[in-house]
Amino acid sequence: PAHPHPAMRVLMAVAAATEACTSMAFTRSATQTDSSFVTHTNDCVECDARVAHIPARVYQPGARRAVYKSYFAYPREVGTGRAGLYELAENPELVGQPQSVPLGYVPQVEKTHGYFEASYPYMNEKGLAFGESTAAATLWTLEPDDGSDTFPDRHIHYPTDAPLFGIIQLMQIALERCATARCAIQLMGDLANTYGFWGEDPATGEALSVTDNNETWVFNVGTADWSANGTFPGPLAGSGFRSFWAAQRVPEGHVAVVPNAFTIREIDPEDKENFMFPEELFSKAQEAGLWDGKGAMDFALTWGPDPVTHEYFAGVPPVPRYSSMRSWRVYDRVAPSLGLQPTVSVLDLPFSVPVDQKLTKEDIFDLQRDHYEGTAYDMRMGILAGPFGNPNRLEGGIGMRQHEGEYPRAISIPRTTYAMVAESLPPARKATVGSAGIMWFAADAPATSVFVPFYTNNSPSPTSPYQQGNRYQFTRGGAWWAFNFVANFMQINYANMSTVVIPAMTDLQTYVGEQAAAAERGGAWAVANMQEEVQGKVVAKWWDVADDLVVRYNDGFMNTCSGVPNAGERNAKKCRTATAIGYNKAWLDMIGFNFDIRPQSVLPGSPMALTSLPTSPAQAPWLVLATEPRPQWNAFLAGETAASNVPWTMMAAVVAAGLMGFWAGRATSGSGAEYHRLD
């Protein structure tokens, strides 16, 4: 009998929590340091951003490994015994929270590796690393209900034979048991096929970027025994083929983007060096009626829907370029010589591209921060950006269901809970550092955040701000709230506040890089001390930035404080209300501002030309640059960076000048701008 999918009744509710993340994969020969990288922006409206370290363990013969369901909201696990972060004895805040309940068990192995995880598992002590992106799939089902869910409509009560694995559970066991990408891919595929697989959202499978420094891959997976409308049985139910999957190796010197879509196309069944897949993949596609068996099978269009017509958010019309714009942007930045143009379908773009010049980790960090700056799609421009050049866009809501339209989907977006860049180190550096990899972690949206290191041989201190706090209770103790507060406060006046935030972010990112490089020269002990110190300082200084913004931008004015009072002065910080910011002329022209004081409506017009962007201070008097010292930063930087001996007033002037270049130079010449071309 057919069992109707409960989630079909609540698609609108599920869409609100969709995990529509971006991942990228960088082979070792695409980077300057011979490290390979994978990335993940966790674009989640509810996720628990705390970083946990799962220690390596030894088990007795006959032990079983419990498989727990996926909770994204805080606390994502309670009492599982997997990490101290999840235990009441080490985390009193968990008192009163329901205990996590296993969905089932699989046989345990004798020894497991230690690894880092947040909402998703990322990197183990062997240098194996993952980045994740939920992808649309033709056949699908959802996660089983363990009986303790506070949102039961988002999960299914299965009569029998419930699938045991989602992508998080597969990633966890692969990191526990594997040291290589090939091992991880084969293990995940075997487990999904043996025990069944579910997607995180309706009509989805999963895509991963996978690396071990030696090889870098893209892995696609989904359920095979349910139907295209989420009902059971599907065309392959009872066939013993419970999950479809395939993996393609990223060629050396290349970068691949995984943007909420399957991107593996034609699989060469004879090329086992560059493809991995179950032997029955082709025959089962025919049996399911998904492929006619003629010519080469297109994996993405056989096992996934057309990305142009697929509804990424239930009840909202299709967003044709939801995936393609992100892929195009990354490829155009790392390989401008290819002259790739934006496409409607992501499948009209290459699986991967060779880089024009080898990348640094800072280049890879910066790719996570992108809003199409300097292109015809620059999200700082146009009416939706408001009067202060805000690149962030609101998603969902009733209006987008009632009025069709589309704006570019950026890589850094307001609901990004955190961004992760996993760096798998080459052998020589592993020996020096004592770690096989580094998980670089940026709390909240990476556009206004700083990546800090977690070395794979160092478990974080329980007092680390990256192990503290949750999004349902405001506190200054956790890293996420510091960066989330600044990101949200910037919505008041993004352009002007960027003149404070972007230089601060750049300064801190430079500081982190210099501290990490110095510690690595001192070996594992120095690295461990540096990691804890840097994480604490970054968060403390970001709260200084937050406090500065609150005072500086108030009631539509920009207030300045020199912080150096004269003897006997009342105003201890020499603060004054300096400048009325107002609305800029370009925006007033755009909205048709005039002497009609009644509410006005703006009619559709032609796209803004890049020439309308401000190219000098004279053209953008509304962009008020901050040139006075930022509170408490001089002492912080003194003696800790190469710039510590530069007079602060000179540094501030350089930062201010650079910021105008940041605002104007990134936008003046589309194809040749150094910032977004990485050349």
KOLTOR-303884 format. One record per residue (C-alpha): residue in one letter; x, y, z. Coordinates in pm, whole numbers, padded with zeros to 5 digits, always signed. Layout:
BEGIN
aXYZ ...
END
This chain:
BEGIN
p+00000+00000+00000 a+00104+00358-00059 h+00188+00554+00253 p+00126+00929+00194 h+00410+01152+00297 p+00311+01366+00599 a+00550+01639+00488 m+00338+01709+00181 r+00092+01879+00417 v+00353+02109+00565 l+00581+02202+00279 m+00552+02568+00361 a+00674+02510+00716 v+00963+02295+00603 a+01074+02551+00346 a+01137+02801+00622 a+01421+02587+00754 t+01568+02467+00427 e+01940+02399+00436 a+02042+02555+00105 c+02419+02570+00152 t+02715+02631-00078 s+03027+02415-00093 m+03348+02436-00296 a+03638+02199-00355 f+03998+02305-00426 t+04262+02052-00528 r+04610+02080-00380 s+04769+02198-00706 a+04513+02481-00726 t+04661+02643-00412 q+04990+02811-00330 t+05065+02589-00030 d+04979+02246-00178 s+04695+02220+00072 s+04361+02101-00060 f+04044+02271+00066 v+03671+02211+00091 t+03423+02470+00215 h+03072+02497+00355 t+02846+02793+00426 n+02581+02659+00662 d+02285+02866+00547 c+02043+02770+00820 v+01783+02973+01008 e+01792+02758+01323 c+02128+02583+01347 d+02339+02531+01657 a+02674+02698+01577 r+02882+02546+01857 v+03199+02358+01758 a+03242+02012+01910 h+03542+01781+01910 i+03462+01409+01888 p+03762+01225+02041 a+03924+00913+01898 r+03818+00596+02081 v+03884+00224+02114 y+03590-00019+02141 q+03540-00374+02265 p+03453-00652+02018 g+03080-00669+01949 a+03016-00303+02030 r+02742-00122+01842 r+02747+00232+01705 a+02428+00426+01781 v+02290+00639+01498 y+02110+00952+01616 k+01874+01170+01418 s+01963+01518+01295 y+01867+01811+01513 f+01987+02145+01383 a+01845+02365+01659 y+02021+02402+01994 p+02100+02169+02157 r+02159+01936+01864 e+02255+01642+02088 v+02209+01561+02455 g+02369+01272+02642 t+02497+01078+02342 g+02843+01026+02489 r+03004+01147+02168 a+03155+01472+02301 g+03181+01664+02625 l+02979+01946+02467 y+02677+01715+02459 e+02702+01591+02819 l+02520+01734+03121 a+02828+01683+03338 e+03028+01928+03128 n+02747+02152+03008 p+02497+02243+03284 e+02286+02438+03034 l+02161+02103+02904 v+01976+02023+03228 g+01610+01971+03145 q+01670+01906+02775 p+01537+01575+02638 q+01791+01297+02594 s+01883+01208+02236 v+01733+00875+02126 p+01906+00643+01876 l+01725+00569+01552 g+01915+00242+01530 y+02256+00081+01544 v+02531-00048+01316 p+02830-00266+01413 q+03113-00064+01567 v+03477-00088+01461 e+03770-00135+01697 k+03920+00215+01662 t+03775+00548+01549 h+03937+00878+01455 g+03876+01208+01630 y+03712+01491+01436 f+03548+01834+01450 e+03181+01900+01390 a+02931+02183+01425 s+02586+02132+01271 y+02768+01905+01026 p+03082+01692+01072 y+03383+01841+00891 m+03737+01717+00944 n+03918+01435+01118 e+04267+01391+01256 k+04382+01225+00932 g+04306+01533+00723 l+03989+01390+00564 a+03735+01671+00523 f+03383+01740+00395 g+03177+02034+00273 e+02798+01991+00234 s+02521+02119+00005 t+02164+01987-00005 a+02067+01908-00365 a+01737+01854-00543 a+01656+01487-00613 t+01389+01307-00814 l+01323+01027-00560 w+01309+01130-00197 t+01193+01078+00160 l+01247+01248+00495 e+01406+01163+00829 p+01239+00912+01063 d+01068+01035+01378 d+01240+00914+01694 g+00935+00994+01907 s+01088+01298+02077 d+01067+01555+01801 t+00910+01890+01882 f+00843+01936+01508 p+00691+01597+01416 d+00553+01715+01081 r+00909+01756+00955 h+00976+01385+01001 i+00805+01057+00920 h+00674+00769+01125 y+00768+00473+00910 p+00558+00155+00945 t+00863-00066+00880 d+01217-00058+00746 a+01285+00311+00807 p+01598+00453+00644 l+01871+00491+00904 f+02106+00743+00745 g+02096+01106+00647 i+02402+01290+00523 i+02516+01398+00871 q+02519+01041+01000 l+02709+00921+00691 m+02968+01198+00732 q+03014+01115+01100 i+03085+00746+01046 a+03310+00816+00746 l+03522+01057+00954 e+03537+00803+01236 r+03658+00519+01013 c+03835+00660+00706 a+04159+00844+00627 t+04105+00886+00252 a+03835+01033+00030 r+03792+00706-00160 c+03733+00515+00164 a+03479+00774+00280 i+03287+00772-00049 q+03267+00393-00070 l+03168+00360+00296 m+02894+00625+00272 g+02757+00468-00045 d+02754+00121+00108 l+02586+00236+00430 a+02320+00434+00242 n+02241+00136+00021 t+02234-00115+00307 y+02041+00084+00565 g+01852+00340+00355 f+01893+00716+00311 w+01676+01023+00368 g+01705+01385+00252 e+01702+01687+00481 d+01416+01856+00298 p+01134+01754+00065 a+01252+01650-00282 t+01621+01651-00189 g+01928+01435-00183 e+02276+01551-00087 a+02604+01661-00238 l+02943+01673-00068 s+03288+01800-00150 v+03546+01555-00011 t+03924+01584+00021 d+04220+01411+00185 n+04493+01634+00034 n+04590+01361-00212 e+04252+01353-00391 t+03948+01579-00403 w+03600+01458-00505 v+03234+01557-00538 f+02985+01301-00400 n+02610+01294-00488 v+02361+01068-00305 g+01987+01019-00261 t+01716+00766-00173 a+01615+00504-00428 d+01326+00313-00270 w+01078+00600-00241 s+00892+00776-00519 a+00911+01115-00687 n+00629+01252-00470 g+00772+01122-00144 t+00548+00814-00111 f+00627+00447-00049 p+00677+00218-00227 g+00882+00372-00503 p+00974+00200-00830 l+01284+00039-00675 a+01138-00060-00337 g+01229-00418-00246 s+01498-00438-00514 g+01784-00422-00265 f+01894-00089-00416 r+01802+00159-00142 s+02022+00452-00241 f+02167+00594-00561 w+02507+00761-00548 a+02807+00858-00757 a+03132+01048-00710 q+03356+01233-00954 r+03716+01328-00891 v+03807+01695-00930 p+04102+01722-01173 e+04426+01853-01027 g+04459+02229-01055 h+04079+02267-01060 v+03806+02415-00843 a+03454+02266-00827 v+03141+02433-00689 v+02854+02241-00527 p+02558+02486-00525 n+02244+02294-00414 a+02241+02077-00725 f+02381+01752-00852 t+02668+01847-01081 i+02797+01507-01194 r+02696+01455-01556 e+02812+01166-01776 i+02985+00883-01592 d+03243+00678-01776 p+03190+00326-01634 e+03540+00224-01741 d+03718+00516-01570 k+03755+00395-01212 e+04031+00648-01150 n+03792+00943-01176 f+03447+00795-01102 m+03298+00588-00821 f+02943+00447-00828 p+02748+00128-00747 e+02757-00122-01031 e+02374-00134-01047 l+02341+00244-01098 f+02273+00219-01471 s+02040-00080-01465 k+01839+00056-01172 a+01794+00391-01348 q+01629+00200-01632 e+01423-00012-01395 a+01294+00301-01222 g+01197+00454-01556 l+01440+00743-01510 w+01663+00658-01808 d+01591+00486-02138 g+01930+00319-02157 k+02023+00496-02477 g+02351+00682-02503 a+02533+00807-02198 m+02338+00848-01875 d+02333+01206-01744 f+02351+01147-01366 a+02230+01495-01268 l+01921+01490-01490 t+01848+01121-01434 w+01849+01123-01056 g+01771+01494-01011 p+01514+01737-01153 d+01577+02015-01401 p+01739+02285-01183 v+01570+02560-01387 t+01213+02448-01314 h+01266+02293-00970 e+01099+02465-00672 y+01381+02518-00423 f+01136+02652-00167 a+00794+02493-00135 g+00512+02720-00246 v+00753+02968-00405 p+00787+02971-00785 p+01112+02823-00924 v+01427+03033-00892 p+01599+02936-01219 r+01942+03081-01139 y+01949+02983-00772 s+02245+02750-00829 s+02399+02873-01153 m+02490+03224-01039 r+02702+03100-00749 s+02891+02855-00967 w+02948+03115-01236 r+03071+03371-00985 v+03332+03142-00830 y+03450+03013-01168 d+03473+03364-01310 r+03680+03481-01014 v+03928+03193-01017 a+03945+03147-01395 p+03863+03479-01568 s+04057+03372-01876 l+03779+03127-01961 g+03539+03416-02018 l+03247+03219-01876 q+02912+03399-01885 p+02621+03357-01644 t+02382+03079-01742 v+02027+03003-01639 s+02097+02635-01572 v+02389+02533-01353 l+02426+02230-01578 d+02538+02457-01862 l+02851+02536-01661 p+03153+02305-01623 f+03179+02052-01341 s+03507+02222-01248 v+03752+02476-01388 p+04134+02512-01378 v+04252+02815-01181 d+04438+03090-01367 q+04666+03146-01069 k+04714+02941-00756 l+04504+03054-00462 t+04584+03140-00103 k+04363+03043+00187 e+04270+03411+00213 d+04144+03398-00146 i+03928+03102-00049 f+03800+03282+00262 d+03710+03578+00044 l+03513+03366-00202 q+03279+03280+00088 r+03210+03652+00136 d+03091+03728-00216 h+02791+03939-00323 y+02884+03973-00694 e+03073+04294-00619 g+03193+04475-00927 t+02968+04288-01171 a+02641+04374-01340 y+02476+04173-01060 d+02637+04367-00774 m+02392+04324-00487 r+02496+04655-00329 m+02318+04831-00613 g+01957+04884-00711 i+01637+04951-00524 l+01647+04631-00317 a+01983+04743-00178 g+01812+05046-00026 p+01974+05386+00021 f+02284+05240+00190 g+02404+04971-00049 n+02290+04666+00148 p+02379+04342-00040 n+02160+04127+00183 r+01814+04018+00068 l+01513+03888+00257 e+01397+03540+00160 g+01059+03374+00167 g+00747+03543+00302 i+00408+03585+00139 g+00520+03849-00109 m+00759+03623-00297 r+00478+03373-00342 q+00242+03637-00475 h+00485+03826-00700 e+00724+03626-00917 g+01077+03748-00956 e+01438+03669-00883 y+01749+03830-00743 p+02098+03676-00738 r+02158+03417-00471 a+02479+03520-00297 i+02727+03290-00124 s+02720+03486+00203 i+02360+03552+00305 p+02192+03674+00628 r+02086+03325+00738 t+02439+03183+00713 t+02494+03044+01063 y+02865+02999+00998 a+03117+02931+00723 m+03380+02657+00732 v+03696+02612+00526 a+03877+02280+00582 e+04245+02278+00487 s+04402+01935+00440 l+04777+01982+00479 p+05057+01837+00265 p+05285+01577+00433 a+05577+01809+00511 r+05358+02062+00687 k+05172+01788+00875 a+05502+01676+01026 t+05597+02029+01132 v+05261+02130+01274 g+05163+01799+01426 s+04819+01819+01261 a+04689+01676+00936 g+04453+01966+00882 i+04297+02290+00998 m+03928+02367+01019 w+03892+02744+00966 f+03564+02858+01118 a+03379+03190+01078 a+03077+03245+01302 d+02766+03387+01131 a+02775+03528+00776 p+03132+03522+00640 a+03095+03859+00464 t+03141+04022+00804 s+03322+03751+00998 v+03675+03629+01071 f+03797+03273+01012 v+03975+03125+01316 p+04172+02798+01321 f+04092+02463+01479 y+04391+02231+01430 t+04293+01867+01408 n+04528+01754+01687 n+04388+02011+01934 s+04050+01980+02097 p+03903+02322+02180 s+03895+02444+02537 p+03550+02411+02703 t+03575+02785+02767 s+03624+02869+02398 p+03361+03118+02280 y+03309+02884+01983 q+03168+02624+02224 q+02935+02868+02401 g+02587+03009+02358 n+02280+02950+02150 r+02072+03166+01919 y+01766+03165+02149 q+01931+03356+02434 f+02141+03666+02375 t+02477+03658+02549 r+02822+03811+02509 g+02985+03480+02594 g+02957+03311+02255 a+03125+03382+01923 w+02808+03352+01716 w+02626+03637+01891 a+02921+03875+01849 f+02930+03835+01472 n+02554+03802+01435 f+02497+04126+01626 v+02732+04323+01404 a+02587+04171+01087 n+02233+04259+01192 f+02319+04608+01315 m+02478+04678+00977 q+02136+04642+00813 i+02064+04996+00936 n+02336+05145+00715 y+02547+04880+00546 a+02765+05106+00332 n+02871+05342+00607 m+02917+05074+00870 s+03127+04876+00623 t+03390+05149+00652 v+03437+05033+01012 v+03359+04662+00986 i+03551+04563+00673 p+03884+04717+00786 a+03834+04560+01129 m+03767+04222+00969 t+04071+04259+00745 d+04294+04360+01036 l+04181+04066+01245 q+04208+03815+00962 t+04564+03933+00903 y+04638+03903+01274 v+04500+03548+01283 g+04708+03445+00982 e+05027+03591+01126 q+04970+03430+01466 a+04900+03091+01309 a+05209+03107+01088 a+05430+03200+01383 a+05286+02925+01602 e+05334+02661+01333 r+05705+02738+01332 g+05705+02657+01704 g+05540+02316+01666 a+05233+02150+01815 w+05260+02301+02165 a+05277+02656+02029 v+04986+02586+01795 a+04765+02466+02080 n+04830+02780+02286 m+04785+03010+01988 q+04453+02853+01887 e+04286+02921+02221 e+04432+03272+02255 v+04342+03381+01903 q+03983+03256+01928 g+03928+03450+02249 k+04085+03771+02121 v+03893+03768+01793 v+03559+03745+01970 a+03653+04006+02233 k+03761+04251+01967 w+03446+04192+01764 w+03240+04300+02062 d+03451+04618+02059 v+03346+04666+01698 a+02982+04613+01798 d+03004+04868+02077 d+03172+05116+01843 l+02895+05082+01582 v+02620+05142+01837 v+02776+05472+01941 r+02905+05576+01601 y+02581+05532+01399 n+02291+05664+01597 d+01966+05836+01499 g+02076+05884+01138 f+02401+06061+01228 m+02760+05949+01242 n+02919+06030+01576 t+03295+06055+01614 c+03508+05998+01921 s+03879+06072+01935 g+03914+05893+02268 v+04188+06135+02382 p+04037+06396+02618 n+04207+06718+02713 a+04259+06796+03079 g+03939+06908+03246 e+03709+06825+02955 r+03362+06702+03040 n+03332+06479+02736 a+03573+06204+02839 k+03592+06051+02495 k+03575+06377+02300 c+03263+06256+02119 r+03050+06476+01901 t+02769+06438+01652 a+02961+06491+01333 t+02767+06426+01017 a+02410+06391+00903 i+02420+06097+00663 g+02088+06142+00484 y+01991+05976+00157 n+02228+05976-00139 k+02132+06143-00467 a+02174+05829-00678 w+01913+05649-00471 l+01678+05947-00467 d+01704+05963-00846 m+01638+05592-00867 i+01314+05609-00671 g+01191+05924-00846 f+01202+06147-00539 n+01029+06482-00601 f+00802+06742-00443 d+00499+06514-00435 i+00479+06439-00062 r+00231+06156-00104 p+00360+05795-00092 q+00511+05712-00431 s+00537+05391-00633 v+00845+05307-00837 l+00774+05143-01173 p+01010+04884-01330 g+01299+05032-01524 s+01611+04929-01704 p+01899+04757-01516 m+02148+04990-01353 a+02465+05042-01551 l+02795+04992-01372 t+02886+05348-01465 s+02625+05470-01215 l+02829+05333-00926 p+03025+05593-00726 t+03390+05611-00830 s+03520+05886-00602 p+03435+06056-00271 a+03299+06350-00466 q+03042+06123-00627 a+02949+05957-00299 p+02941+06220-00023 w+02688+06007+00161 l+02955+05739+00216 v+03099+05871+00541 l+03442+05721+00603 a+03566+05656+00954 t+03913+05804+00993 e+03945+05838+01370 p+04088+05558+01588 r+03866+05262+01669 p+03841+05216+02048 q+04093+04986+02214 w+04241+04859+01890 n+04577+05029+01918 a+04673+04830+02227 f+04545+04510+02075 l+04757+04538+01762 a+05067+04680+01930 g+05349+04431+01911 e+05130+04158+01760 t+05130+04235+01389 a+05380+04359+01138 a+05197+04691+01132 s+05229+04752+01505 n+05494+05023+01469 v+05296+05227+01216 p+05139+05538+01373 w+04769+05470+01417 t+04662+05793+01253 m+04855+05695+00942 m+04706+05346+00952 a+04357+05488+00985 a+04414+05711+00685 v+04538+05417+00481 v+04237+05211+00586 a+04003+05493+00494 a+04162+05537+00155 g+04159+05165+00097 l+03793+05146+00193 m+03699+05397-00072 g+03889+05178-00314 f+03699+04880-00168 w+03370+05054-00239 a+03450+05216-00571 g+03736+05016-00719 r+03551+04686-00689 a+03273+04824-00903 t+03421+05040-01174 s+03558+04793-01427 g+03368+04465-01443 s+03625+04230-01591 g+03955+04373-01479 a+03902+04459-01111 e+04181+04301-00909 y+03964+04233-00606 h+03713+04002-00762 r+03931+03850-01031 l+04201+03714-00800 d+04461+03773-01069 
END
